[in-house]
Every structure is written in C-alpha cells, then in structure tokens.
Amino acid sequence: MNIQPKPTLSFWQIWNMSFGFLGIQYGFGLQQANLSPIFRILGAEESKLAVLWLAGPITGLLIQPIIGALSDGTWNRFGRRKPYFVIGAITGSIAVMLMPYSPYLWMAVGLFWVLDASMNTAMEPYRALVGDKLNDKQRTLGFSVQTFMIAGGQILAGLMPTLMLWIGISAAEKTGEVPDIVKYAFVIGVVAMLATVMWTALTTEEYPPDDLERFRAEQAAHGGILGKILHALKEIWDAVVDMPSVLRRIWWVKLFTWYGMPMMWQYLGLSIARHSFNAPTPESPGFNEGASKVGIAYFFMNISTVTMSFLIPSIVRRIGTRMTYGLFLATGGIGFISMQFSESVYWVYAGMILVGIGWSAIITIPFIMTTAVVSPLRVGVYMGLLNAFICIPQIIEMVTIGSYYESLLGGDPRNAIALAGICLILGAIACAFIPKDAEVGITTEDVLEAETKDTATERS
C-alpha cells in the first residue's frame, strides 16, 4: 500500500482536533467527583456503593476494544472515527443531563451505565483520530495540547460545584434530592461535551485510506463484525500465551494499584464530608458542601500530575524506570494514608498532591514499558491486555469491598482511603520484581503520549 505522508498541521488545527478531549474528560470528571454523593442522596448504603460503580470497568473492558476495532474498519461519507465519537458524545450528554434529576437510585445507576458506555464509545475512536492526523514531527506539540485538554476538562468538572457555591447557588440539603450545585454542574457538562466534540467534528477533516479498494477488500475478508471479534479474541489468546515476563510482573503491580485506586473515587468525597464537615449522612448539615470539596482535591491532584509529567524523564535517568515507578506509587500511597492524621480539608488537599505524583506514574510508565518490550506488530493487542489489567482488579474491588466495609473498615470511608494507600505501597513493592528488560529511556514525548493514550483507559 502506498502510504502518503501526513501533512503538517497548524497550531489551531491541532487545537481544534484536540478540543473534544476537554468535553469528554469533563464528563469523566463529573462522574468521578459526584457519583457516590448522588448515589448516597438517592438512598444507597455506603457499604454497597462500590458495586454500583461496576459500569466503569465493565464497559471499559468490553466496549473500548470493540469500538476500536469497528472504527478501524469503517470508512463512509461521515469519516472513520467521527461517527463513533459524535454518537458517543450525544448519548453521553443525554445521560449527563438526566442523571442529577433522577428520582430513584436504580435510574441513576442505569444512566451511569449509559454514560460510561457512551464515554468509552467516544474516547477510543477519538484517540485514534488524533493518532491518524499527527505526523512524527508534531507528536510532541500534539500530545502537549491533548494533555492540556484532558487536565483542563478534569479540573473544570471537579471545581464546578464549588464555583456554583461561590456564585450563590444553593447547596441546601433536601432529602432524596441532588443539590442545585451538582445539577447546574451537570447541565454545564452537557454543553461542554456537545460543544467541544461537535467543534472537533466540524473543523477536523479525516484522511481516507490510502488504497480504499484494498481497505474494503481487507475488511470484507475478516467476515464482518463477528469475524473481527473472533479474530480479535484469537489475537488476545495468542498474546497471553506469548506474554513477555515484564508484562506478567506488571500485572501484579496493576492488581494492587487498581484494587486500591477506585476507592478514591468511591469514598473520598464522603470521607471529606464526614471528617472535615462532620456530615456523615446526606441528611447532615454541610454534607453537600463537604462532598463538593472533592473537586478541589482533584484539582490539586491534577496539577501535581501535570507538573510531574515533565519531571519523570529526568528522574528516570537518575534512578531507572522501575525505581521511579515504585517510588511514585509509594508516594501516592503515603498521600492517601496521611489523610488519617488530620480532619482538616487542607490536609486532604496536601495528601492529594502526593497522590497526583503517584497518578502520574500510573497513567504513563506501564504504557511506556509495554511499548518498549513488545513487537510493534502486536502493540494494539497488548494495549488491550493492559486495559484488562486495569479493569479486572477494579471489578474485583467493587464486588468484594462490600463484604468487609462494615467490619474491617468500620463503615468509615476514610479507612477505605487508607486501604487505597496500602494497596499503592504494595504495588510499589511489586515494582521491585519487574525484570530489568523494563529499564528504558523515557522522553517528555513518551510521557505525554502515554498520558493522552492511556488516561481514558485508566479513568474508565
């Protein structure tokens, strides 16, 4: 096939192409900061919260690879990737609009499944679109703009309920009803998701396959959608059998890390409300204001993560990839555990700066290690396995924590945060057993690429 070189894009073409990341990540950020308080307000018990979050890892495990394969084999008058991320954004925005107005818990949970499936439908083709458009010379600039959009969307979503408070929107507790500060944040989310994604769709042109006839023939040879799925399953099985030892050891790091990390999204807001605002239940005065402060906590975490993104390469040069991975995970674990030492919300913010350091390694170093040790011809399938390494531990956590939340954790969300810290430290210890094959040089471009390609998977 005669592959044509990709043209050089202007800064604003790259900006327009990346703009949709802002809205999609705003959607992810809304659910992470507000989902557990919404579930509690609608009557969910704290011990059963985790299982209500199952939509994230299950849709990430199933939908991302399927949608990715389908978009790879699509070309029509609307493009290759656009139909998927536009449909995902539209259905996701509907779920965002309706979720805070849900009168029943089962309805909010159902909308969460729709939202997460939609976000995964949008995100996988969107990442592929950006890869389709960038040439090698513009990769660093492109990944930098994307990192800015991803962090910006997360930060805006987290801060929005607090901004609503500052401009006078009520956070008053009404039994069984989501507060106005959250409702308005979700309404803004609808506008952000639709506006940014549609802007990208209208201002960005996709490149057709270089040899369209051959492309059609190859897709037909796979036997349609079912054939593609069966072919992908065979590829996955072969990859598991041939898996490099580095990935087998990374699995153990991921198991500990991703058993612990979901507890942050599930319980941090409730922990702040209980211990910093003396509001243990949705009926307690100050519960909504306290739960909204989790967005500020995520703000400090995201700022720390972005800052560390530019420091990782120099640290790796000094102490190595495995040591950097372990050190950062341990730092994040200490950040979680330190929240036990004070009830001040400012202490939580300080701890989240340390968590952001750990998060910067979680979303970059495993991706970079994997691409360094596997054949370029099989990178796609091993990225899929890396996605499974993230989703499976989350599913295990979500179906097991309810069995010991009241007993081992004393029914206290702050103890769940401490357990997340212990899990990260165990993950740091497991880094010591990763083979030396994983010792690779890391550039700023590598880190930015990993953040843009791996962040949506990690947040699913």
Order of alpha helices (4+ residues) and beta strands (2+ residues): alpha-alpha-alpha-alpha-alpha-alpha-alpha-alpha-alpha-alpha-alpha-alpha-alpha-alpha-alpha-alpha-alpha-alpha-alpha-alpha
